[in-house]
Amino acid sequence: MAQTLRIFGEGMKVCVEIALMAADAGLVRVGEPCIAIAGTGRGADTAVVLAPAHVQQFFDLRVMEVLAKPRLG
């Protein structure tokens, strides 16, 4: 799954991981839209609106909108 998310960039993979961990910790409501921001060693470069899910229900997570993503090339 991580390799599939990396197609959209390392930051996308991290955004999804952040949302899953936050949902499992009870810091965000499952299914309620939130913004996840991530990036690499050079700083935050990816932001997405998503509806988080618990890790056990990974496929219930929904990416609703990509706000920012680094341009390749």
N, C-alpha and C positions, 0 to 999 in steps of 0.2 A: 504494500500500500504506500509506503514511504516513497518508493521509486516513482510510482504513478503521480503522487502529489508534486514531486520534484520537477515534473514536466513543466509545471507552471512556475517553478522557481523554489529555491530553498525556503524563502519567506512564507510561501503558501503552506508548505508542510508544517512549518513552525506555528503558523496561525491556527491550523487545525489541531495540532497537539496542545497548544495553549487552551483552546476552547474545551477540549476533552478533559484536560486536567482541572480546569476551573469548574466545570460542571460536576466532576467527581468530588471535588472539595466543597461543593455547595456555595461557591462564590458567585455563580451566575445561574439563572433559571433555565432549565432544559426547555428547548423549544421556543424560547423568547429571544428575539433578535438582539445581538450585541456586536460590537466592533472588536476585532482582534488585530493587533499590530505587531509585526515582527520584522526581522531582517537578518543580516549576516554581521560579520565583524566590522563592517563599514557603517553600521547604523540601521535604523528602521527604514525599510524601503517597500514594505508590503502591508496593505490594510484591506481587510475584508469584513463585510457584514455577513454574519452567519447566525444560524439557530443551533446552539450547541446541543450535544447529547452526551450521555454517559458512555464510557469506553465500551461497555457491554452491548450497547445499542449504536455502535459506530455508524452504521448505515442510515440512522435517523438524523444525523447531522446534515444540515443543509447550508451550502454556501449560497447566499442570496445575491450578493453584489461584490464585485472586486472594485475597491475604491482606488487602489494604487498597486502597481506591480512594476518591478524594474524592466526596462527594455533591454533585450539581448541584442548584442551586435554592436 
